[in-house]
């Protein structure tokens, strides 16, 4: 039996105007849970969110650099 995806799949094409909002909506619950876990472990929520932005940017840069 196939596993269901852990998040909603996109309905719009990546170039569609609604795509970004749709992606943010699909990710928001997961981001909130990750921040809740970080905060419960003793991390400052704002610093954890900042770290997530940094890590996301690094991963994008690594992909565009061919790493």
mmCIF file as Biopython writes it, N, C-alpha, C and O atoms, coordinates in Angstrom:
data_model
#
loop_
_atom_site.group_PDB
_atom_site.id
_atom_site.type_symbol
_atom_site.label_atom_id
_atom_site.label_alt_id
_atom_site.label_comp_id
_atom_site.label_asym_id
_atom_site.label_entity_id
_atom_site.label_seq_id
_atom_site.pdbx_PDB_ins_code
_atom_site.Cartn_x
_atom_site.Cartn_y
_atom_site.Cartn_z
_atom_site.occupancy
_atom_site.B_iso_or_equiv
_atom_site.auth_seq_id
_atom_site.auth_asym_id
_atom_site.pdbx_PDB_model_num
ATOM 1   N N  . UNK A ? 1  ? 0.841  -1.179 0.000   1.0 0.0 1  A 1 
ATOM 2   C CA . UNK A ? 1  ? 0.000  0.000  0.000   1.0 0.0 1  A 1 
ATOM 3   C C  . UNK A ? 1  ? 0.892  1.250  0.000   1.0 0.0 1  A 1 
ATOM 4   O O  . UNK A ? 1  ? 1.833  1.340  0.788   1.0 0.0 1  A 1 
ATOM 5   N N  . UNK A ? 2  ? 0.604  2.177  -0.852  1.0 0.0 2  A 1 
ATOM 6   C CA . UNK A ? 2  ? 1.414  3.391  -0.972  1.0 0.0 2  A 1 
ATOM 7   C C  . UNK A ? 2  ? 1.175  4.312  0.218   1.0 0.0 2  A 1 
ATOM 8   O O  . UNK A ? 2  ? 0.062  4.433  0.730   1.0 0.0 2  A 1 
ATOM 9   N N  . UNK A ? 3  ? 2.261  4.956  0.640   1.0 0.0 3  A 1 
ATOM 10  C CA . UNK A ? 3  ? 2.151  5.922  1.734   1.0 0.0 3  A 1 
ATOM 11  C C  . UNK A ? 3  ? 1.566  7.230  1.210   1.0 0.0 3  A 1 
ATOM 12  O O  . UNK A ? 3  ? 1.865  7.660  0.095   1.0 0.0 3  A 1 
ATOM 13  N N  . UNK A ? 4  ? 0.743  7.841  2.020   1.0 0.0 4  A 1 
ATOM 14  C CA . UNK A ? 4  ? 0.211  9.155  1.673   1.0 0.0 4  A 1 
ATOM 15  C C  . UNK A ? 4  ? 1.301  10.195 1.887   1.0 0.0 4  A 1 
ATOM 16  O O  . UNK A ? 4  ? 2.119  10.043 2.794   1.0 0.0 4  A 1 
ATOM 17  N N  . UNK A ? 5  ? 1.332  11.245 1.079   1.0 0.0 5  A 1 
ATOM 18  C CA . UNK A ? 5  ? 2.337  12.289 1.295   1.0 0.0 5  A 1 
ATOM 19  C C  . UNK A ? 5  ? 2.118  12.969 2.644   1.0 0.0 5  A 1 
ATOM 20  O O  . UNK A ? 5  ? 0.989  13.094 3.117   1.0 0.0 5  A 1 
ATOM 21  N N  . UNK A ? 6  ? 3.221  13.408 3.252   1.0 0.0 6  A 1 
ATOM 22  C CA . UNK A ? 6  ? 3.133  14.062 4.558   1.0 0.0 6  A 1 
ATOM 23  C C  . UNK A ? 6  ? 2.572  15.478 4.456   1.0 0.0 6  A 1 
ATOM 24  O O  . UNK A ? 6  ? 2.217  16.086 5.465   1.0 0.0 6  A 1 
ATOM 25  N N  . UNK A ? 7  ? 2.495  15.989 3.251   1.0 0.0 7  A 1 
ATOM 26  C CA . UNK A ? 7  ? 1.945  17.326 3.064   1.0 0.0 7  A 1 
ATOM 27  C C  . UNK A ? 7  ? 1.150  17.376 1.770   1.0 0.0 7  A 1 
ATOM 28  O O  . UNK A ? 7  ? 1.259  16.495 0.917   1.0 0.0 7  A 1 
ATOM 29  N N  . UNK A ? 8  ? 0.358  18.414 1.647   1.0 0.0 8  A 1 
ATOM 30  C CA . UNK A ? 8  ? -0.479 18.608 0.466   1.0 0.0 8  A 1 
ATOM 31  C C  . UNK A ? 8  ? 0.390  18.848 -0.765  1.0 0.0 8  A 1 
ATOM 32  O O  . UNK A ? 8  ? 1.369  19.593 -0.710  1.0 0.0 8  A 1 
ATOM 33  N N  . UNK A ? 9  ? 0.031  18.220 -1.856  1.0 0.0 9  A 1 
ATOM 34  C CA . UNK A ? 9  ? 0.725  18.426 -3.129  1.0 0.0 9  A 1 
ATOM 35  C C  . UNK A ? 9  ? 0.212  19.706 -3.784  1.0 0.0 9  A 1 
ATOM 36  O O  . UNK A ? 9  ? -0.923 20.119 -3.548  1.0 0.0 9  A 1 
ATOM 37  N N  . UNK A ? 10 ? 1.052  20.331 -4.608  1.0 0.0 10 A 1 
ATOM 38  C CA . UNK A ? 10 ? 0.596  21.562 -5.265  1.0 0.0 10 A 1 
ATOM 39  C C  . UNK A ? 10 ? -0.490 21.295 -6.298  1.0 0.0 10 A 1 
ATOM 40  O O  . UNK A ? 10 ? -0.502 20.263 -6.969  1.0 0.0 10 A 1 
ATOM 41  N N  . UNK A ? 11 ? -1.390 22.249 -6.403  1.0 0.0 11 A 1 
ATOM 42  C CA . UNK A ? 11 ? -2.434 22.187 -7.419  1.0 0.0 11 A 1 
ATOM 43  C C  . UNK A ? 11 ? -2.114 23.139 -8.567  1.0 0.0 11 A 1 
ATOM 44  O O  . UNK A ? 11 ? -2.642 22.993 -9.669  1.0 0.0 11 A 1 
ATOM 45  N N  . UNK A ? 12 ? -1.246 24.112 -8.302  1.0 0.0 12 A 1 
ATOM 46  C CA . UNK A ? 12 ? -0.899 25.121 -9.301  1.0 0.0 12 A 1 
ATOM 47  C C  . UNK A ? 12 ? 0.477  24.869 -9.884  1.0 0.0 12 A 1 
ATOM 48  O O  . UNK A ? 12 ? 1.311  24.205 -9.268  1.0 0.0 12 A 1 
ATOM 49  N N  . UNK A ? 13 ? 0.709  25.396 -11.064 1.0 0.0 13 A 1 
ATOM 50  C CA . UNK A ? 13 ? 2.017  25.329 -11.718 1.0 0.0 13 A 1 
ATOM 51  C C  . UNK A ? 13 ? 2.958  26.306 -11.002 1.0 0.0 13 A 1 
ATOM 52  O O  . UNK A ? 13 ? 2.505  27.355 -10.544 1.0 0.0 13 A 1 
ATOM 53  N N  . UNK A ? 14 ? 4.251  25.990 -10.893 1.0 0.0 14 A 1 
ATOM 54  C CA . UNK A ? 14 ? 5.192  26.874 -10.203 1.0 0.0 14 A 1 
ATOM 55  C C  . UNK A ? 14 ? 5.200  28.328 -10.684 1.0 0.0 14 A 1 
ATOM 56  O O  . UNK A ? 14 ? 5.585  29.222 -9.930  1.0 0.0 14 A 1 
ATOM 57  N N  . UNK A ? 15 ? 4.787  28.570 -11.910 1.0 0.0 15 A 1 
ATOM 58  C CA . UNK A ? 15 ? 4.753  29.949 -12.398 1.0 0.0 15 A 1 
ATOM 59  C C  . UNK A ? 15 ? 3.419  30.638 -12.123 1.0 0.0 15 A 1 
ATOM 60  O O  . UNK A ? 15 ? 3.274  31.828 -12.402 1.0 0.0 15 A 1 
ATOM 61  N N  . UNK A ? 16 ? 2.452  29.916 -11.585 1.0 0.0 16 A 1 
ATOM 62  C CA . UNK A ? 16 ? 1.135  30.496 -11.293 1.0 0.0 16 A 1 
ATOM 63  C C  . UNK A ? 16 ? 1.234  31.457 -10.120 1.0 0.0 16 A 1 
ATOM 64  O O  . UNK A ? 16 ? 2.051  31.270 -9.218  1.0 0.0 16 A 1 
ATOM 65  N N  . UNK A ? 17 ? 0.405  32.475 -10.138 1.0 0.0 17 A 1 
ATOM 66  C CA . UNK A ? 17 ? 0.397  33.491 -9.095  1.0 0.0 17 A 1 
ATOM 67  C C  . UNK A ? 17 ? 0.104  32.891 -7.719  1.0 0.0 17 A 1 
ATOM 68  O O  . UNK A ? 17 ? 0.679  33.333 -6.725  1.0 0.0 17 A 1 
ATOM 69  N N  . UNK A ? 18 ? -0.768 31.908 -7.646  1.0 0.0 18 A 1 
ATOM 70  C CA . UNK A ? 18 ? -1.183 31.318 -6.375  1.0 0.0 18 A 1 
ATOM 71  C C  . UNK A ? 18 ? -0.199 30.288 -5.820  1.0 0.0 18 A 1 
ATOM 72  O O  . UNK A ? 18 ? -0.366 29.821 -4.694  1.0 0.0 18 A 1 
ATOM 73  N N  . UNK A ? 19 ? 0.815  29.932 -6.590  1.0 0.0 19 A 1 
ATOM 74  C CA . UNK A ? 19 ? 1.723  28.845 -6.196  1.0 0.0 19 A 1 
ATOM 75  C C  . UNK A ? 19 ? 2.440  29.137 -4.874  1.0 0.0 19 A 1 
ATOM 76  O O  . UNK A ? 19 ? 2.487  28.272 -4.000  1.0 0.0 19 A 1 
ATOM 77  N N  . UNK A ? 20 ? 2.995  30.337 -4.716  1.0 0.0 20 A 1 
ATOM 78  C CA . UNK A ? 20 ? 3.731  30.666 -3.492  1.0 0.0 20 A 1 
ATOM 79  C C  . UNK A ? 20 ? 2.840  30.596 -2.253  1.0 0.0 20 A 1 
ATOM 80  O O  . UNK A ? 20 ? 3.229  30.025 -1.234  1.0 0.0 20 A 1 
ATOM 81  N N  . UNK A ? 21 ? 1.655  31.174 -2.344  1.0 0.0 21 A 1 
ATOM 82  C CA . UNK A ? 21 ? 0.726  31.144 -1.210  1.0 0.0 21 A 1 
ATOM 83  C C  . UNK A ? 21 ? 0.314  29.714 -0.884  1.0 0.0 21 A 1 
ATOM 84  O O  . UNK A ? 21 ? 0.176  29.346 0.282   1.0 0.0 21 A 1 
ATOM 85  N N  . UNK A ? 22 ? 0.122  28.920 -1.918  1.0 0.0 22 A 1 
ATOM 86  C CA . UNK A ? 22 ? -0.251 27.518 -1.731  1.0 0.0 22 A 1 
ATOM 87  C C  . UNK A ? 22 ? 0.879  26.751 -1.022  1.0 0.0 22 A 1 
ATOM 88  O O  . UNK A ? 22 ? 0.630  25.943 -0.127  1.0 0.0 22 A 1 
ATOM 89  N N  . UNK A ? 23 ? 2.110  27.018 -1.438  1.0 0.0 23 A 1 
ATOM 90  C CA . UNK A ? 23 ? 3.267  26.367 -0.823  1.0 0.0 23 A 1 
ATOM 91  C C  . UNK A ? 23 ? 3.407  26.786 0.642   1.0 0.0 23 A 1 
ATOM 92  O O  . UNK A ? 23 ? 3.644  25.952 1.515   1.0 0.0 23 A 1 
ATOM 93  N N  . UNK A ? 24 ? 3.259  28.081 0.897   1.0 0.0 24 A 1 
ATOM 94  C CA . UNK A ? 24 ? 3.348  28.568 2.275   1.0 0.0 24 A 1 
ATOM 95  C C  . UNK A ? 24 ? 2.283  27.928 3.150   1.0 0.0 24 A 1 
ATOM 96  O O  . UNK A ? 24 ? 2.552  27.568 4.296   1.0 0.0 24 A 1 
ATOM 97  N N  . UNK A ? 25 ? 1.092  27.787 2.625   1.0 0.0 25 A 1 
ATOM 98  C CA . UNK A ? 25 ? 0.009  27.159 3.366   1.0 0.0 25 A 1 
ATOM 99  C C  . UNK A ? 25 ? 0.328  25.688 3.678   1.0 0.0 25 A 1 
ATOM 100 O O  . UNK A ? 25 ? 0.067  25.209 4.782   1.0 0.0 25 A 1 
ATOM 101 N N  . UNK A ? 26 ? 0.888  24.990 2.702   1.0 0.0 26 A 1 
ATOM 102 C CA . UNK A ? 26 ? 1.225  23.578 2.896   1.0 0.0 26 A 1 
ATOM 103 C C  . UNK A ? 26 ? 2.353  23.405 3.912   1.0 0.0 26 A 1 
ATOM 104 O O  . UNK A ? 26 ? 2.372  22.423 4.654   1.0 0.0 26 A 1 
ATOM 105 N N  . UNK A ? 27 ? 3.283  24.343 3.951   1.0 0.0 27 A 1 
ATOM 106 C CA . UNK A ? 27 ? 4.439  24.240 4.849   1.0 0.0 27 A 1 
ATOM 107 C C  . UNK A ? 27 ? 4.179  24.766 6.248   1.0 0.0 27 A 1 
ATOM 108 O O  . UNK A ? 27 ? 4.849  24.348 7.192   1.0 0.0 27 A 1 
ATOM 109 N N  . UNK A ? 28 ? 3.228  25.668 6.407   1.0 0.0 28 A 1 
ATOM 110 C CA . UNK A ? 28 ? 3.076  26.399 7.672   1.0 0.0 28 A 1 
ATOM 111 C C  . UNK A ? 28 ? 2.896  25.493 8.890   1.0 0.0 28 A 1 
ATOM 112 O O  . UNK A ? 28 ? 3.516  25.732 9.926   1.0 0.0 28 A 1 
ATOM 113 N N  . UNK A ? 29 ? 2.079  24.480 8.787   1.0 0.0 29 A 1 
ATOM 114 C CA . UNK A ? 29 ? 1.857  23.566 9.923   1.0 0.0 29 A 1 
ATOM 115 C C  . UNK A ? 29 ? 3.159  22.862 10.319  1.0 0.0 29 A 1 
ATOM 116 O O  . UNK A ? 29 ? 3.441  22.686 11.504  1.0 0.0 29 A 1 
ATOM 117 N N  . UNK A ? 30 ? 3.939  22.468 9.331   1.0 0.0 30 A 1 
ATOM 118 C CA . UNK A ? 30 ? 5.196  21.763 9.592   1.0 0.0 30 A 1 
ATOM 119 C C  . UNK A ? 30 ? 6.228  22.702 10.217  1.0 0.0 30 A 1 
ATOM 120 O O  . UNK A ? 30 ? 6.967  22.311 11.121  1.0 0.0 30 A 1 
ATOM 121 N N  . UNK A ? 31 ? 6.272  23.929 9.734   1.0 0.0 31 A 1 
ATOM 122 C CA . UNK A ? 31 ? 7.199  24.915 10.289  1.0 0.0 31 A 1 
ATOM 123 C C  . UNK A ? 31 ? 6.814  25.213 11.736  1.0 0.0 31 A 1 
ATOM 124 O O  . UNK A ? 31 ? 7.678  25.281 12.610  1.0 0.0 31 A 1 
ATOM 125 N N  . UNK A ? 32 ? 5.520  25.391 11.987  1.0 0.0 32 A 1 
ATOM 126 C CA . UNK A ? 32 ? 5.054  25.657 13.355  1.0 0.0 32 A 1 
ATOM 127 C C  . UNK A ? 32 ? 5.435  24.520 14.296  1.0 0.0 32 A 1 
ATOM 128 O O  . UNK A ? 32 ? 5.883  24.761 15.417  1.0 0.0 32 A 1 
ATOM 129 N N  . UNK A ? 33 ? 5.260  23.286 13.843  1.0 0.0 33 A 1 
ATOM 130 C CA . UNK A ? 33 ? 5.607  22.127 14.680  1.0 0.0 33 A 1 
ATOM 131 C C  . UNK A ? 33 ? 7.106  22.075 14.949  1.0 0.0 33 A 1 
ATOM 132 O O  . UNK A ? 33 ? 7.525  21.788 16.071  1.0 0.0 33 A 1 
ATOM 133 N N  . UNK A ? 34 ? 7.915  22.350 13.929  1.0 0.0 34 A 1 
ATOM 134 C CA . UNK A ? 34 ? 9.364  22.347 14.114  1.0 0.0 34 A 1 
ATOM 135 C C  . UNK A ? 34 ? 9.785  23.428 15.103  1.0 0.0 34 A 1 
ATOM 136 O O  . UNK A ? 34 ? 10.633 23.187 15.962  1.0 0.0 34 A 1 
ATOM 137 N N  . UNK A ? 35 ? 9.201  24.609 14.989  1.0 0.0 35 A 1 
ATOM 138 C CA . UNK A ? 35 ? 9.504  25.683 15.936  1.0 0.0 35 A 1 
ATOM 139 C C  . UNK A ? 35 ? 9.021  25.329 17.340  1.0 0.0 35 A 1 
ATOM 140 O O  . UNK A ? 35 ? 9.685  25.662 18.322  1.0 0.0 35 A 1 
ATOM 141 N N  . UNK A ? 36 ? 7.879  24.663 17.449  1.0 0.0 36 A 1 
ATOM 142 C CA . UNK A ? 36 ? 7.393  24.203 18.759  1.0 0.0 36 A 1 
ATOM 143 C C  . UNK A ? 36 ? 8.380  23.225 19.386  1.0 0.0 36 A 1 
ATOM 144 O O  . UNK A ? 36 ? 8.654  23.300 20.584  1.0 0.0 36 A 1 
ATOM 145 N N  . UNK A ? 37 ? 8.916  22.307 18.580  1.0 0.0 37 A 1 
ATOM 146 C CA . UNK A ? 37 ? 9.892  21.334 19.078  1.0 0.0 37 A 1 
ATOM 147 C C  . UNK A ? 37 ? 11.170 22.034 19.532  1.0 0.0 37 A 1 
ATOM 148 O O  . UNK A ? 37 ? 11.727 21.705 20.580  1.0 0.0 37 A 1 
ATOM 149 N N  . UNK A ? 38 ? 11.626 22.989 18.747  1.0 0.0 38 A 1 
ATOM 150 C CA . UNK A ? 38 ? 12.844 23.726 19.102  1.0 0.0 38 A 1 
ATOM 151 C C  . UNK A ? 38 ? 12.638 24.483 20.409  1.0 0.0 38 A 1 
ATOM 152 O O  . UNK A ? 38 ? 13.503 24.466 21.285  1.0 0.0 38 A 1 
ATOM 153 N N  . UNK A ? 39 ? 11.494 25.146 20.535  1.0 0.0 39 A 1 
ATOM 154 C CA . UNK A ? 39 ? 11.198 25.910 21.745  1.0 0.0 39 A 1 
ATOM 155 C C  . UNK A ? 39 ? 11.075 24.994 22.964  1.0 0.0 39 A 1 
ATOM 156 O O  . UNK A ? 39 ? 11.555 25.329 24.048  1.0 0.0 39 A 1 
ATOM 157 N N  . UNK A ? 40 ? 10.439 23.849 22.787  1.0 0.0 40 A 1 
ATOM 158 C CA . UNK A ? 40 ? 10.288 22.887 23.886  1.0 0.0 40 A 1 
ATOM 159 C C  . UNK A ? 40 ? 11.647 22.351 24.342  1.0 0.0 40 A 1 
ATOM 160 O O  . UNK A ? 40 ? 11.823 21.990 25.505  1.0 0.0 40 A 1 
ATOM 161 N N  . UNK A ? 41 ? 12.605 22.305 23.413  1.0 0.0 41 A 1 
ATOM 162 C CA . UNK A ? 41 ? 13.948 21.828 23.756  1.0 0.0 41 A 1 
ATOM 163 C C  . UNK A ? 41 ? 14.793 22.931 24.400  1.0 0.0 41 A 1 
ATOM 164 O O  . UNK A ? 41 ? 15.922 22.688 24.826  1.0 0.0 41 A 1 
ATOM 165 N N  . UNK A ? 42 ? 14.235 24.148 24.467  1.0 0.0 42 A 1 
ATOM 166 C CA . UNK A ? 42 ? 14.947 25.226 25.141  1.0 0.0 42 A 1 
ATOM 167 C C  . UNK A ? 42 ? 15.507 26.302 24.221  1.0 0.0 42 A 1 
ATOM 168 O O  . UNK A ? 42 ? 16.131 27.252 24.693  1.0 0.0 42 A 1 
ATOM 169 N N  . UNK A ? 43 ? 15.291 26.168 22.908  1.0 0.0 43 A 1 
ATOM 170 C CA . UNK A ? 43 ? 15.780 27.167 21.963  1.0 0.0 43 A 1 
ATOM 171 C C  . UNK A ? 43 ? 14.818 28.348 21.912  1.0 0.0 43 A 1 
ATOM 172 O O  . UNK A ? 43 ? 13.606 28.182 22.051  1.0 0.0 43 A 1 
ATOM 173 N N  . UNK A ? 44 ? 15.372 29.541 21.713  1.0 0.0 44 A 1 
ATOM 174 C CA . UNK A ? 44 ? 14.556 30.728 21.513  1.0 0.0 44 A 1 
ATOM 175 C C  . UNK A ? 44 ? 13.848 30.600 20.163  1.0 0.0 44 A 1 
ATOM 176 O O  . UNK A ? 44 ? 14.486 30.324 19.147  1.0 0.0 44 A 1 
ATOM 177 N N  . UNK A ? 45 ? 12.534 30.801 20.157  1.0 0.0 45 A 1 
ATOM 178 C CA . UNK A ? 45 ? 11.736 30.595 18.944  1.0 0.0 45 A 1 
ATOM 179 C C  . UNK A ? 45 ? 12.183 31.509 17.800  1.0 0.0 45 A 1 
ATOM 180 O O  . UNK A ? 45 ? 12.261 31.071 16.652  1.0 0.0 45 A 1 
ATOM 181 N N  . UNK A ? 46 ? 12.475 32.767 18.107  1.0 0.0 46 A 1 
ATOM 182 C CA . UNK A ? 46 ? 12.908 33.713 17.075  1.0 0.0 46 A 1 
ATOM 183 C C  . UNK A ? 46 ? 14.256 33.306 16.494  1.0 0.0 46 A 1 
ATOM 184 O O  . UNK A ? 46 ? 14.458 33.372 15.282  1.0 0.0 46 A 1 
ATOM 185 N N  . UNK A ? 47 ? 15.179 32.884 17.358  1.0 0.0 47 A 1 
ATOM 186 C CA . UNK A ? 47 ? 16.498 32.439 16.878  1.0 0.0 47 A 1 
ATOM 187 C C  . UNK A ? 47 ? 16.361 31.165 16.050  1.0 0.0 47 A 1 
ATOM 188 O O  . UNK A ? 47 ? 17.072 30.989 15.061  1.0 0.0 47 A 1 
ATOM 189 N N  . UNK A ? 48 ? 15.455 30.279 16.447  1.0 0.0 48 A 1 
ATOM 190 C CA . UNK A ? 48 ? 15.233 29.043 15.694  1.0 0.0 48 A 1 
ATOM 191 C C  . UNK A ? 48 ? 14.661 29.361 14.311  1.0 0.0 48 A 1 
ATOM 192 O O  . UNK A ? 48 ? 15.062 28.748 13.321  1.0 0.0 48 A 1 
ATOM 193 N N  . UNK A ? 49 ? 13.735 30.306 14.236  1.0 0.0 49 A 1 
ATOM 194 C CA . UNK A ? 49 ? 13.172 30.700 12.936  1.0 0.0 49 A 1 
ATOM 195 C C  . UNK A ? 49 ? 14.259 31.311 12.060  1.0 0.0 49 A 1 
ATOM 196 O O  . UNK A ? 49 ? 14.313 31.052 10.858  1.0 0.0 49 A 1 
ATOM 197 N N  . UNK A ? 50 ? 15.117 32.114 12.658  1.0 0.0 50 A 1 
ATOM 198 C CA . UNK A ? 50 ? 16.225 32.711 11.912  1.0 0.0 50 A 1 
ATOM 199 C C  . UNK A ? 50 ? 17.169 31.628 11.394  1.0 0.0 50 A 1 
ATOM 200 O O  . UNK A ? 50 ? 17.630 31.692 10.254  1.0 0.0 50 A 1 
ATOM 201 N N  . UNK A ? 51 ? 17.451 30.642 12.228  1.0 0.0 51 A 1 
ATOM 202 C CA . UNK A ? 51 ? 18.319 29.535 11.820  1.0 0.0 51 A 1 
ATOM 203 C C  . UNK A ? 51 ? 17.692 28.751 10.668  1.0 0.0 51 A 1 
ATOM 204 O O  . UNK A ? 51 ? 18.401 28.310 9.763   1.0 0.0 51 A 1 
ATOM 205 N N  . UNK A ? 52 ? 16.376 28.576 10.694  1.0 0.0 52 A 1 
ATOM 206 C CA . UNK A ? 52 ? 15.695 27.864 9.615   1.0 0.0 52 A 1 
ATOM 207 C C  . UNK A ? 52 ? 15.807 28.638 8.300   1.0 0.0 52 A 1 
ATOM 208 O O  . UNK A ? 52 ? 15.998 28.037 7.243   1.0 0.0 52 A 1 
ATOM 209 N N  . UNK A ? 53 ? 15.689 29.961 8.358   1.0 0.0 53 A 1 
ATOM 210 C CA . UNK A ? 53 ? 15.840 30.771 7.139   1.0 0.0 53 A 1 
ATOM 211 C C  . UNK A ? 53 ? 17.261 30.641 6.596   1.0 0.0 53 A 1 
ATOM 212 O O  . UNK A ? 53 ? 17.460 30.497 5.389   1.0 0.0 53 A 1 
ATOM 213 N N  . UNK A ? 54 ? 18.241 30.693 7.489   1.0 0.0 54 A 1 
ATOM 214 C CA . UNK A ? 54 ? 19.639 30.572 7.086   1.0 0.0 54 A 1 
ATOM 215 C C  . UNK A ? 54 ? 19.901 29.206 6.441   1.0 0.0 54 A 1 
ATOM 216 O O  . UNK A ? 54 ? 20.506 29.118 5.372   1.0 0.0 54 A 1 
ATOM 217 N N  . UNK A ? 55 ? 19.439 28.153 7.102   1.0 0.0 55 A 1 
ATOM 218 C CA . UNK A ? 55 ? 19.644 26.803 6.578   1.0 0.0 55 A 1 
ATOM 219 C C  . UNK A ? 55 ? 18.955 26.606 5.233   1.0 0.0 55 A 1 
ATOM 220 O O  . UNK A ? 55 ? 19.497 25.948 4.344   1.0 0.0 55 A 1 
ATOM 221 N N  . UNK A ? 56 ? 17.768 27.172 5.082   1.0 0.0 56 A 1 
ATOM 222 C CA . UNK A ? 56 ? 17.056 27.075 3.800   1.0 0.0 56 A 1 
ATOM 223 C C  . UNK A ? 56 ? 17.833 27.768 2.696   1.0 0.0 56 A 1 
ATOM 224 O O  . UNK A ? 56 ? 17.979 27.230 1.598   1.0 0.0 56 A 1 
ATOM 225 N N  . UNK A ? 57 ? 18.331 28.961 2.988   1.0 0.0 57 A 1 
ATOM 226 C CA . UNK A ? 57 ? 19.103 29.704 1.989   1.0 0.0 57 A 1 
ATOM 227 C C  . UNK A ? 57 ? 20.379 28.955 1.608   1.0 0.0 57 A 1 
ATOM 228 O O  . UNK A ? 57 ? 20.747 28.912 0.434   1.0 0.0 57 A 1 
ATOM 229 N N  . UNK A ? 58 ? 21.045 28.374 2.581   1.0 0.0 58 A 1 
ATOM 230 C CA . UNK A ? 58 ? 22.267 27.609 2.296   1.0 0.0 58 A 1 
ATOM 231 C C  . UNK A ? 58 ? 21.980 26.417 1.398   1.0 0.0 58 A 1 
ATOM 232 O O  . UNK A ? 58 ? 22.756 26.108 0.493   1.0 0.0 58 A 1 
ATOM 233 N N  . UNK A ? 59 ? 20.872 25.757 1.652   1.0 0.0 59 A 1 
ATOM 234 C CA . UNK A ? 59 ? 20.535 24.590 0.837   1.0 0.0 59 A 1 
ATOM 235 C C  . UNK A ? 59 ? 20.216 25.001 -0.601  1.0 0.0 59 A 1 
ATOM 236 O O  . UNK A ? 59 ? 20.572 24.289 -1.540  1.0 0.0 59 A 1 
ATOM 237 N N  . UNK A ? 60 ? 19.560 26.124 -0.779  1.0 0.0 60 A 1 
ATOM 238 C CA . UNK A ? 60 ? 19.296 26.620 -2.125  1.0 0.0 60 A 1 
ATOM 239 C C  . UNK A ? 60 ? 20.589 26.990 -2.826  1.0 0.0 60 A 1 
ATOM 240 O O  . UNK A ? 60 ? 20.771 26.683 -4.004  1.0 0.0 60 A 1 
ATOM 241 N N  . UNK A ? 61 ? 21.485 27.647 -2.107  1.0 0.0 61 A 1 
ATOM 242 C CA . UNK A ? 61 ? 22.754 28.044 -2.689  1.0 0.0 61 A 1 
ATOM 243 C C  . UNK A ? 61 ? 23.572 26.816 -3.081  1.0 0.0 61 A 1 
ATOM 244 O O  . UNK A ? 61 ? 24.177 26.784 -4.153  1.0 0.0 61 A 1 
ATOM 245 N N  . UNK A ? 62 ? 23.591 25.807 -2.213  1.0 0.0 62 A 1 
ATOM 246 C CA . UNK A ? 62 ? 24.341 24.579 -2.507  1.0 0.0 62 A 1 
ATOM 247 C C  . UNK A ? 62 ? 23.796 23.915 -3.774  1.0 0.0 62 A 1 
ATOM 248 O O  . UNK A ? 62 ? 24.565 23.393 -4.581  1.0 0.0 62 A 1 
ATOM 249 N N  . UNK A ? 63 ? 22.486 23.934 -3.947  1.0 0.0 63 A 1 
ATOM 250 C CA . UNK A ? 63 ? 21.874 23.324 -5.135  1.0 0.0 63 A 1 
ATOM 251 C C  . UNK A ? 63 ? 22.244 24.094 -6.391  1.0 0.0 63 A 1 
ATOM 252 O O  . UNK A ? 63 ? 22.511 23.490 -7.430  1.0 0.0 63 A 1 
ATOM 253 N N  . UNK A ? 64 ? 22.265 25.424 -6.311  1.0 0.0 64 A 1 
ATOM 254 C CA . UNK A ? 64 ? 22.579 26.224 -7.493  1.0 0.0 64 A 1 
ATOM 255 C C  . UNK A ? 64 ? 24.074 26.191 -7.793  1.0 0.0 64 A 1 
ATOM 256 O O  . UNK A ? 64 ? 24.487 26.412 -8.932  1.0 0.0 64 A 1 
ATOM 257 N N  . UNK A ? 65 ? 24.898 25.909 -6.758  1.0 0.0 65 A 1 
ATOM 258 C CA . UNK A ? 65 ? 26.339 25.800 -6.964  1.0 0.0 65 A 1 
ATOM 259 C C  . UNK A ? 65 ? 26.738 24.415 -7.471  1.0 0.0 65 A 1 
ATOM 260 O O  . UNK A ? 65 ? 27.898 24.182 -7.813  1.0 0.0 65 A 1 
ATOM 261 N N  . UNK A ? 66 ? 25.776 23.505 -7.518  1.0 0.0 66 A 1 
ATOM 262 C CA . UNK A ? 66 ? 26.032 22.162 -8.018  1.0 0.0 66 A 1 
ATOM 263 C C  . UNK A ? 66 ? 26.492 21.179 -6.955  1.0 0.0 66 A 1 
ATOM 264 O O  . UNK A ? 66 ? 26.929 20.076 -7.281  1.0 0.0 66 A 1 
ATOM 265 N N  . UNK A ? 67 ? 26.399 21.563 -5.695  1.0 0.0 67 A 1 
ATOM 266 C CA . UNK A ? 67 ? 26.816 20.660 -4.616  1.0 0.0 67 A 1 
ATOM 267 C C  . UNK A ? 67 ? 25.721 19.692 -4.255  1.0 0.0 67 A 1 
ATOM 268 O O  . UNK A ? 67 ? 25.901 18.860 -3.366  1.0 0.0 67 A 1 
#
